[in-house]
Amino acid sequence: MIRERAYPVEPWHVRETRLDLDVLAQSESVFALSNGHIGLRGNLDEGEPHGLPGTYLNSFYELRPLPYAEAGYGFPESGQTVVNVTNGKLIRLLVDDEPFDLRYGEVRTHQRVLDMQAGTLDRTVEWVSPAGRAVRVHSTRLVSFTQRAIAAICYEVEAADDKPLRLILQSELVANEELPATRKDPRVAAVLKAPLKAEEHLSNGSSGLLIHRTKKSGLRMAAAMDHVVDGAEKVSVSTEAYPDWARTTVACLLQPGEKLRVVKLLAYGWSSRRSLPALRDQVGAAIASARFSGWDGLRREQRKFLDAFWDAADVRLEGDPEVQQAVRFGLFHVLQAGARAEQRPIAAKGLTGPGYDGHVFWDTETFVLPVLTYTQPEAVKHGLRWRHATLDLARERARTLGLKGAAFPWRTVRGHECSGYWPAGTAGFHIGADIADAVIRYVTATGDYDFEREVGLEILVDTARLWRSLGHHDRHGIFHIDGVTGPDEYTAVVNDNVYTNLMARWNLLGAADAAVRHPDQARRLGVDEEESASWRDAAAAMHIPYDEELGVHQQCEGFTRLQEWDFAATPPTAYPLLLNYPYFDLYRKQVLKQSDLVLAMHWRGDAFTPEQKARNFAYYEARTVRDSSLSVCTQAVLAAEVGHMELAHDYLGEAALMDLHDIHNNTREGLHMAALAGAWIAVVCGLGGMRDHGGALSFAPRLPSRISKLEFSLLWRGLRVRVDVDRDEVTYSLRDGHDGAELELLHHGEAITVTADKPVIMSVPPLPPVGPSPRQPWGRAPARRMPEKTS
C-alpha cells in the first residue's frame, strides 16, 4: 500500500522523491499517461525493475474462455481481455558496458514528476555504476492529446564525472513481453501468454516497425518508432528488426559536460477491418507528422490543449491542499481516459492497467461521463456513439434473455457480455438506464439535439422497450421490475430496486419526450403513439418501496425486514466482505457494498423530499461498508445535501485520495476512473450543490469548516458558468458568453438570472438544524480530514 503522503503536496504536480520498489506497481499506475487511444503505464524507461509492464490500445483485446462449474442458458461463452501490446517505452542504457539498472550500483538521486499542466512525466536520475562511472539521466514522456496516434520520449544522458563515457543506448519495440503471473486460471493464462502473432517487421536507419495480429479475436495492430539523435560529436545509429522486437542502437563516446539527446517518436494504430498496408501507412504518416512538429512542437501543443482544459474545468479549494492536489489528479486522469477515445469506451481502469480485464462497466456512464459532460463534452458524445455502435449486440443479448429492446452488457470491451457472474452480468439491468441517463444529461447540458436525433433517440427507444418488456403491471395497475440487481452487489436479484426503478422511469419518460421532438425518426424506429403512451403509463405507475413504520425508502422490496449484519463481530481484516463471507450470507442481510438508494437520491433527487433524504441517508449510512470505491463520492454528495458538511469533507478526502493513497489496496492494477471522477462530483455536486433535475441548473453551495473557499467552472449550453463560493456568499458569472448571453438558474431554490455583463452575488443561507452525524458500521467510518488539535 502506498504510504500516506507518499507524494509531497503540490498544486499541479505529483512528485516521487525516491524510488520505493515495494510499491513500484502502484506508482506505475499513478504515473500512467494516456490520451484515450494509447495508454502507457509509468514503467521505468529501461523496463526493469518493474511491477506490472503495460502498454494498451483502447478496445484492443483477446478472447478467452469463461470457466463455469455449472453453465446455464444465456451464460456468456467467452470473455474479452485487454492486451498488453507492443512496448515502445523501452530505452536501455549501457555505461561502459554496465547496464543502467537501479538495483545495482548507487542511486544518488531519483525523482519522477507528473506535471498535470504540461501533460508530461519527467524523470531525473543520478546513478553511479558498479564500476564507479557516474551519469545523469533525464527523460520526459508524453502521450499526445493533439496527435492521437503519437507518444514521445525525450531521453538525455550527461556524464557526471571528469572522464569520457562510452554509451550504448538501445531503444526498442517489444511485442509479447513476459508479464508477471497474476491469473489463477491456467487456461486464461495460456491464452494471454504471447497473444500477438507477428505479421510484418521492418527497419530502416533510425526507424522500426512491427505489425501483429491477435490469435483469437483477429485484431491487427501496428507500432512504429523513429529517433532524432543529437548532442555528442560522433554518434553511430543503426536499427534491426525481428518478428517480436525491433531495436535502434545509438553508440557514442560522451565527453565530460556533453549530453546525448535522443527523441523517440512512437505511433500506434489498430483495426479489426483495415489491411496490413493500410495500418503500415497509418503509423508511418503519424510518425511523419510528429517529426514535422518536433519535440518542442509536441510539447507546445500538449500545453495549449491542457491550458484550455484547465481554464474550463479547474477546481480550486482553499483549506485542504492535499485534496486540492488529488482533485486535479483525478480530473487529469479522467481527461486522459476519454479525450481522444473517439467512438471507443472509457474502461473502469482507463488505460492505466489491466484491472477488470480492461472492461467497461456502468461506472463510465454514471460517474465518468457526467464529469466530462460539464468539462469536455465532445468526449461524451464519442463515448455514447460507441454504445450506439454496440446496439445490435445489446438487442441480441435481450433476445437471448427473452426480452425486447436492448440489454447492454454488465462488463465488456467490444460490446458482448463478458461477465460470468450471473447476478450482476444478467440481472444488473440498470446499466441500460444509466446509459440512457448519460444521453439525456449530455443533450440537456449541450443542447445537441442533432446528436439526440441521430444517435440518442435510438438508444432511448431500445432501453425503454427493455423496461416495458422486463417490468409488468400487477392487478392493481402498479408497475414492478422484479429479479434485478441494483448498484449494491451485496443485495442481488431483488424485486423493485429503487435505484433501478427510478432510473427506468427517467429512461421511459426521456424516450417518450425525445420521440415527440423527433417524430419522423421515431416513426422510422417503429415508435407509435400507443407504445409511447405505454412508456408514460409504466413510468407513472412505477412502484417505489417505502417502509411506513421506519419512515424510510426500502432499497428494494422487503429490504428493511432482512436480518441485520453483526458489524461488531466483523474484524477489520474481514473487509472486503465478499472475499471473506459467502454471497449467500451477504444477500440475505442488511449490509451494503456501496450506496444504492443514496445514489438514487443523488441522480434522481427530485423524487424525494428533503426530510426523506435525511432519514434515508442516516438509515443506509449505518449499513454501508464501502467495499466498492464507487460508494464514497455519492455519500459525500448526500452528506452535504442533508447538512453534514464535515462528514461530506471526510468522504471527499477518501474519494480524492483513493489511488494516491491506494486506499483499496488494488491501485497496482490500474487507477479507479469512477472514483477519480467522483472527487469532482463530491466537490461540485456535494459542496457546490450542483443539480440539473428536469433540465434546470441549480446550486446550493455550502462549505465545511476547514475549507474557506471553493471555485469551479462548468460548461452549460455553450456557456462557461463560474461559481465562486466563500463562507457567506456565492458569486455566479458567465465566461466566454456572447453579448446579451444570460442563464437562468436556481440558488438554494431561488431563481436568478446571470448575464455575461454582470455577475450575481448571493448570500449563503444559514444551515437548517440537522440531527447528530449518522453512524457508520463499526470500524468503517471515513478518516477525518485534518482533525482539530486537542489540548
N, C-alpha and C positions, 0 to 999 in steps of 0.2 A: 504494500500500500504506500502511495506517495505520502510522505510525512507532511504534517501541517506546515504551511508557509514554506513549502519546498522551493517555491519561486518567489523572489522578492516582489513586493507590491509596487507596481509601477502603472501609470495610467494607460500606456499604449504598448507595453512590451510584456512578454512572458520570458523571463531570463533564467537560464540554468547556469549557476555559477560553478558547479562542479559536476563531474560525471559519476553517477551512482549506478553501478551495474546491476544492483538488486532491483531497480525499478526502470530498467532500460526500456522494456516493452511499453510501460505506461508513458514514458516520455516520448517514445516514438509516435504514439497516438496524439499526444498533446502538440507535438511539433509537425504533424502531418500538414501537407499542402495539397490543395485541390482547386479545381475550378468547376466541378460538376461533371466534367468529362474524364479528366485524368486525376488520379489520386496517388500521391507519393507519401508513404509513411516516413516519419522523421528518422530513418535509419542513418547511421554514420556514413559518411561518404565512402569510406573504404570497405563498408559492408560488414566488417567484423570488428569487435563483437556485436551481436545483435540480439534483440529479444524476439522479434517476430518480423521477418522481412515482408515487405508488401508494396506492390505496385498494382493499381487497379484501373480498369476502364469501366465506366458506368454501364451496367447491364451485360457485361461480358461474363458468361457463366458456362459451367459444365453441368451436364445431367448426372445424377447419382441415384442409387437405389434408396427407397424409403422402406426400412425394415419394419415389419409388423409381427408381433407374436401371433395375433389373430386378425387377419384382414377382414374388412367388411365392405358391403356395397357402397360405392361412392367414395371410397378412400383413394386419395391420390396415389398413383403408381410410382412416380419418380419425383425427386426433388431437384432443385437448382442451387448451385453453389458458386459464388463469385470466385473467379480465378486470379491467382497471383500471376500477372502477365510478365512479359519481358522486362527485366530490371535494367533501367538505364541510369540509375543513380550512381552506379559504382565508379569510383575513381580510386584506384590503388596507387600507393606511392612507395617507392623503394629509395632509401637514403644510403648511398654507398653499399648497396646490396642488402640492406636491412629493411624488411617490410615495416612500414609505418603501422604499428599495432599498439593501441593504448594499454594492452595487457603486459607489455614488455617495455623495458627502458624506464624513463622517468617522464611523467606528465607534470610539467611545471605549472601550466595554466590550461584550463579547458572551459570554454563558455559557449553556450548557444542562446540565441535570441530570436524569438518570434516577434517580428515587427508588424503590428496589425494595421499600421498606416501605410507602410511600404509594400506589404504583402510578400514578405521575404523571410527566409530562415537563414540567419547568419551564424557562422561558427568560427571561433578563433582558438587555436591550439598552439602551445609551445611545448615541444617534445624533444627529449634527448634520447637517442638510440642507445641500445646496449653497448655500442662501440664508442659512445661519447660524442656523437655528432648531433648538433642542435639545429632544429628548424622551427620556423613559424609558419603555420598554415592558416589561411583564411579562406573560407568558402561562403558563397551566397547562393541560395537556391530559390527559384520561383516557379510557380505554375501559372501561366499567363491567363488573365481574365479577358484580354483583348484578342489574343491569338489562340483559339480554343484548343488546337492540337499540340501546342508547344509548352514544353518545360525547359528550363535552362539553369546551368550552374556555372558560376564564375569561381575558379579554383586558383589560388595564388600560393606559391611556396617561396619562402625567403630564408637564406642562410642566416643562422643566428649565432655563428661563431666566426672566427677570423680566417678560416681555411676554405678553399673551394670545395663544393659538394658535387658529387656525381649523382644526378637524379634520374630515375626512371618513373614515368607516370603512365599508368595503364588505365585507360578509360574504356568501359565495357558495356555491351548489351548481353544479358544472360537470360535465357529462357529456361523454364523448368528447374529453377534453382531449388535446392533442397530446403524444406521447411521443417521446423520443429514438429514432432509428433504430438497432436492435440486431440485427435478424434479416437473414440473408443471403438467404433465400429470398423473392423478391418476392411469390410467391403467398400465403405466410403473412402477410407484412406487409400485404398488401392486405386480407386477411380481418380482421385485428386493428385496422385503421385504422377508427375510428368504428364499433365493433361494436354500439353500442346504438341502437335505433330508438325515438324518442320516442312515448309513448302519451298522457301527460297532464301538464299543468303548471298549478299553482295558486299564488296568492299572496293573503295577507290580513294586513294590519297589519305585524307583525314576523315573519311566518312564510312559508315557501315549501315547495313540494312538487314533485318530479319523479318520473315513473314511466316506465320504459323496458323494452324487451324486446330480447334478443339476436336478431340476424338469422338465425342458423343453428340454434342449439340451442333457441331458443324459450323461454328462461328470462326471467321477469319480475322486476324489482326496483323498489323504491320507496325514495327518500331524502327525508327531511323535515328542516327546520330551524326553530327558533324562538329568540327572543332575549329576554333580560332586561337592560334598559339602565338604569343609574343613575350618579350622580356629578356630572355637570355641571348647572348651574342651568337651562339651556334646551337641550333636545335635540329634534331632528326625526328621526323614524323612518318609513321607507317601504319597501315591498317590491314588486318587479316580477318576473315570471316569463315565460320563453320556452321553447321545446321542449327546449333543451340547457343552459339555465342559469337560475338564479334568484338575485336579489341583494337583500339588505336593506341599505339605506343609512342610516347614522347620521351626522347632522351636528350640530356644536356649536361653541361658542366657549369654549375652555378657559382659565380664568384661572390665573395663577401659583399653584401649590400645589394646584390642583384635579386630580382624577383622573376620567377617563371609564372606567367599568367596564361591559363587555359580556360576558354569559354566553351562549354559543352552545350550544344543545342540538341534537344530531343523532340521528336514528333511521334505521335501515336494516332492510329486510326483503326477502326474495326467495322465490320459489316457482316450481316447474315446473307446478303444478296450480291454484293459487288464482287467483281472479278479480282483476281490477283493483280493484274496490271493496273486496274483502277486504284486499288489500295496503294500499290507501289508509287503511282504518280501522285496520289493524295499526300502522302507523307513527304515525298520529295518536294512538292510545292510548298508545304508548310515549312520545311527547312529553309527553302529559298526565301520565303517571306521573313522568317526570323533572322536570317543573315542580313537581309536588306535593312531590317530595323536595327540590328546590332544589339549588344548587351545593354548599352546605355539607353537605347530607344525602348527596349523591352521594359526596363525599369521605369522610365518616364511614363509609359503607357499604363503600367501597373499602378503607379502612384496616382495618376489622374483618375483612373477608374475608381480607386478607393476613396480619393478625396470627395468625389461626387456621392458615393455611397454613404460615407460618414456624415456628410453635410445633410443628407436626408434622414439618416437613421440613428445617429448617435444618441445615446442616453447618458446624461450627466447626473451624478449623485454627489452630494457633499455630506460627509459624516461617516462614510464607510468605504474607505479607499480599496479595501480588499474586494468587496462586492462590485465596486466600480470597474476594477480591472476584469473581474470574472464575467460581468455582463457584456463587456466589449469582446472578451474572448469568445463567449457564446455567439454573439452576433457575427463575428468574423467567420466562425466555422459554419454557421448556418448559411451565410453568403457563399462560402466555398462549396458547400454541398449542392447548391442549386443555381449558381449564377450562369453557368454555361451547360447545364444539363440538356437543354434543348430537346424537348419531347422524350426525355428519359426521366426516370423517377429519382426521388431522394430516399435512399435507404436509411434504415434505423441507425446505422453507424456512418452514414455518408460514404465517403471513400477513404476513411481513416483506418480501417482494419477489417478483418474477416468475420467479426462477431455476427451472430444470427445468420451466418452463411451469406451475408450481403443482402438480406431480404428487405423488402419494403413492407411495412405494416400500416395500420390505421394511424400510427403516430404522425405520419407525414401530413395527412390532411387535418388532423386535429390540433397539432402543436406547431409544426414547422411552417406549413403554408399560411396560417394566419399571420405569423410574423412577417413573412415575405410579402403577403398581400399589402401590408401597410408600409413596406420599406423597399421592396424590389418586385413589384407586381408582374413584370414580364416573366420572371422565373416561375410564378404561379401558373400563368397561362400555359407555359410549356409542360409543367408537371401534370396539369389537368388534360392537356392534349394527349399525354401518354396514357392516362387512364382511359380516355376515349378510344385510343387505338387498341385497347385490350377488351373492348366491349364484347366482341364476338366470343372470346374465351369466357367472359363472365356470363353471357347468355347460355353458352354450352354447359357451364357448371350449374346454372339454375335448372336447366332441363334435366341434368343428371339427378338433381335433388327433387325432381318432380314439381318444380316451381316455374312461374312465369317471370319475365323480366331478366334482370342481370344480378348474379350473385358474385360480387368481387371477392378475390382471394384474401384470406387472412394474412398470408405471408407468401411472397413471390419475388422473383427477379424479372421474369418476362411477362407474367400475367396469368400463369397457370397456378392453381392452388398447390402449395408445397408443404402444407402442414400435415404431419402425421398425427397431430393431437386433436382428436375429433371434437371435444367440447369447445375448442376455440376455432379450429380450422373449418368446421362445418357450421357450428352453432353461433359463431361470432358475427352475426349478420349486420351488426351496427356499422361495419365498415362501409356499407353502401350508403347509409345516411350521412356518414362522415364525409364521404366524397361529395355527395350532393350539397352538403353544408358548405364545403370549400368552394363549390361552383357558385352558390348563391352569394357567399361572402365576397368573392372576387368581383362578381358582376355588380353587386351593390356598392362596393368601395371604389370601383373604377368607372362604372357606367358603360362598360364594354358590352353593349347589347348585340353587337355583331358576333362576338365570341359566344354569347348565350345562344344565339340563333344557330350558329354553325356547329357548335360543339356541346355547349352546356345543356341545351334542351334535350338532346338525345340521352345524355347521362341521367337527367332528372326524370325523364319519362320511364326509362328502363328500371331505375331504382324504385320509382313509385309503383310500377307494376309488380315488382318483387314484394313490396309490403302488402299490397292488396291481395296477392296470392298467398303470402305466408300467414297473414292475420285472418281473423274471422269475426263476424258479429255473433254474439250469443243471443239467446232467446229474448233478452231484454233490449237488444239493439246495441249493446256495448261492444266496442271493438277491442279484441285482445290479440297479442302477439306472444305465442307460447313456445317453449322449448328453445330458448335462445340464451346466449352468454353475453353479458354486458362487458364493460371495461374491466370490472373486477373479476379476475380469473379464479378467485377463491370461492366464487358463488356461481357455479356453472349450470347450464341447461335449465333455466328457470322460466317461469311464466311472468309476463308483463314487467320486464325490467324497465324501470322508469326512464333511465337514460335512453335506452333503445326506443321506447315508445314516444318520448318527446322528440327525439331526433327524427324518427319516422314520420311523426305528424308534421314537422317542419318540412321534411322532404316532400310529402304528399301535397301540402299547400304550395310549396315552391314550384312543383311540377305543374300544378293546375294554373298558377298565375303566369308562369312562363309560356304555357300553351296559349293563353289569352293574348299575350304580347306578340306571339309569332304564329298566328293561326294557319298560314299556308304550310309552314314547316311542320306544325303539329299534325295537320291532316296527312302529310306525306309519311309521318311516323305512325299513322293509323289511330290517332287520338280523336275521339269524337266527344260530343257533349255528355253522353251517358258515362263514358269512362272517367272523364274529368270530374263529373259530379260524384262518382263513386269514391274518388280520392278525397274530395272535400267531406263527404259523409263519414268516411273512416277516420279522418283527422278530427272531426268534431266529436266523434263518439269514442275516441281513444281512451282506454282505461289507464288511470294513474293511481296506483295503490296508495292508500293512506291509512295509518293506524289512528283511529279516533281516540282510543284510550291514552296512547302516549303523546298524541299531538304531533306526530312526525310522519313524513312520507316513508313508505317502505321501499327499500332499494329494489325489491321485486315482491311479487305477491307472496305473503307469508314470511318474509324475512325476519320481522321483529318477534316472531314466536319461536324462532330457532334457538337452540341451546347456546348460551354464552361461552366464548372461549376462555379458558383459565390462563390469563396472562401472567398472573403472579407465579404460576408454576412453570412458566416457559422461560428457560435460561437464555441469556443474551446470545449464547453460541448456537441456539436453535434457529436463528434467523439467517437467511430467509426460510420461512416455514415450509415452502414447497420442497426444499431439499432435506427436510428432517421429519416431515409428517406425511401420511398418505393423503392423497387428494380426497378420498372418501371422508376423512375426518374434517378436512377444511370445508368441503361442500355443505356439510350439514350443520355448521355452526356460524355464529355471528362474528366473523373475522374477515377483514378486507385486505387484499393485497394492495389495492390502490383506491383512491377516491373514485366513486362511481356516481352515486346520487349527487355528490358535491360537484362533480364535473357537469352533470345536468344543470345544476343551479348556476354554473358559470355561463355555458353556451346557450342555455335556454332559460335564462334567469327571469324572463318575462312571464314564465308560467308559475312563479312562486311569489308570495307576499314577503315583505321584509321579516315579519315575525316567523314565518315558516322557515326562511333561510337560517335565521339564528338558531331555532330549535333543531332543525335538521343538522346543521353544522356541528353543534355540540354533541348530538347523539352519535354521529358517524365518526367524529374525531376519536371517540373513546374506543373505536373498534377497527381503526385503520392502522396497519403496521408499516406501511410504506416499503414493502418488499419490492416495489416497482419504482424505478426512477421517474416514471411519468406522474406520480401522485403529488409530489411536493409543491409544484408550481400552482396547481389548482387549489390546494389547501391554502397557499399564500393568498390567492385571489379572494377566496371566500372569507378567510380570516379578516382581511382588510375590509371587505364589504359589510360584515356584521359588526365591525368596530374593534376587533382585537388586533390593533396595529403592531404591537410588539411581537406577537406571535407571527403575524404576516412577515415582519422583518426577519424573524428566525427562519421561517420557511424559504424566504427569498434567498437567504445566505446558503441554505442547503442546496437549492436548485442551481444557483450560480456556481457553486464550488463542487458540483457533482463529479467532474472529471479532473479539475486541478488538484483536488484532494483525494480523488479515487474513492469516493465515499462508499460505493457499492462493490469495491474490490474487483472490478472487471474492466477497467479502463484499458488494460493491456490489449484487448481485442478490438479496440476502437472506441471513439467518443459516442456519447449518448446525444444524438442530434435533437431529440424531442426535449430532453432536459435542458440542453443549451438554449433552445428556443424558449423553453419555459422560464428561463431567467428574465427574458424580455417581457414575457406575458405577466410574470409576477410583479414586475415594476410598473408596466404601463396599464395593465388591466387590474392589478392589485392596488398599488399605491396611487396610481393615476386614475383608477376607477373607470377606465375606458370600456364602453359597450357600444354595440351597433345593432341593438334589437330593432326589428321592424324597419331597418333602413335609416334609422335616426342615430346620429353620432352623439354620444353623451359622455360626460366625465364627472367623476365625483372624487377628486383627489384629497387625500389626507396623508400626513407623514407620521411615521413613528418617532419616538423621542430622540433617537440617535441619528436620524437623517434630517439635516436642516434645509436642504434644497434639492429639488428634482426638476430636471429639464429633459424633454423629449420631443421628437417630431414624428409625424406620420403623414403618409400620402392619402388623400381622400378626394376622389373625383377630380383629379388633376391639380389639386391644391395641396400645398405643403402646410400642414397645421402644426403650429408650435405651441407647446404648453409649458409654462414656467411656473413651478409651484414653490412658494415659500411657506413658512409656518402658518401664516394667517391669510394669505391671498394668492390668487392664481391669475396669471396673465395669459390670455389667448390671443394669438396673432396668426396671420397668414403670410407665408413667404412665397415668392415667385408667382403670386397671383396677378392676373391682368387688372388694369384699371377698372374699378367698379366690381371686382370679384367680391363675393360675400358668401358666408356659410352660416347656416342656422344650426345650432347645437344646443345641448342641454348641459347646464352646470348645476349639479346637485338637484336636478329636477326642474330648474328654472330655465326657460327658453331665452337664449341670447343670440344676437347676430354679430358675427365677426366679419370685418371688411379688410381688404388689403391695405386700406389707408390708415386704419386706426385700430390698435389693439384694444381688447376689452379686459378690464381688470375687475375681478370678482373676489369677494371675501369667502374664506372657507368657513362654513357654518360650524358651530360647536358640535363635538361628537355627542350624539344622544347617549343617555345612560345605557351601559351594557353590563351584563352579568359577569361573574368571575370567568377567567380564562378557562376554556374547556380542557379537560384532561385527555391525555393520550394513553394508549396502552402502557402498562408498566415497562419502563426502560426504553420506550420508543419516542420520547419527546425530542424535538429537534434541538440541536445545540444552540445556545443563546448567542446572539450577536453582541460581542463586546460587552459582557456583563459589567454592571456598575461595580466599582471598587467597594469593598467592605472595610469598615474600620477595625 
